[in-house]
């Protein structure tokens, strides 16, 4: 899996999202800024994002994904 694939998948689920990725091979960190996270706690934000990559993690094409999910107000955007 590459960074572009990660960004595409997140933007498909969160069209308004600003997405930044770091990492290589099978280990990535993503920062996602979206209005969809408004009113949700960190775990409620991370679960649906992680679910987008469930099959990739099971298949071993993605080993680690660290998620930081913020609202535009939290990100200062």
N, C-alpha and C positions, 0 to 999 in steps of 0.2 A: 504494500500500500504506500502511496506517495502523498505528500502534502496537498497536492491539488485535488486528489480524490476525497480526502478528508473535508476540505473546504466545500467542495461541490455537494457532498452528502449533507453537511450541516446547513448550507444555504437552501437546499431543497426543502428541508424541514422548517427552517427559520429564514424566510426570504428577506427579512429586514436586517439580518445579522451582519455584524462586522466580525470577521473571523481572522485570527492570526494563529499561525502554527509555527512550532519549533520542533526540531528533531530530525531523525533520519531512520532509515530501515524500518523497523517495526515498533519504534518507541517515539511517541509524540506528546507534546503538550499543546493544548489549544486554549485560546482565550476567545470567548464568544460574548458579544454585546448585542442584546436583543430586548425589545420591549416585552417579549413573551415571558421573560423571567420576573416581571413585576409581581410582587406579592408572594413570591415563592422563596422558601428557604434553600440553602445551598444543596441539600440532598434532593429536593424536589426539582431543582434545576439540572442536576447532573444525571439523574436516572434516565430521563427521556433521550438525552444526548448519547449516553453510553449505549442505550438500546439500539441506536442507529448502527452501531458497530458490533453488535452481539455476534453475528455470524462470522465476521472477520476475526474476532478474538477466538472464537471456538475453532476456526480453521487454522489459526496460527499465523495468519497474514498480518495481524496486528497484535503485538504482545502487551504494550502498555499505552494507555491514553490518560493523560492528566488533563482535567477539565477545570477551567476557571470560567464561570458564567456570571455575567453582570448585566444590570440594567443600564440604559444610557446615562441615567443620573449618577449611578455609582461609578461609571467609567469616565464621567465628565465629558461625555460626547454630546 
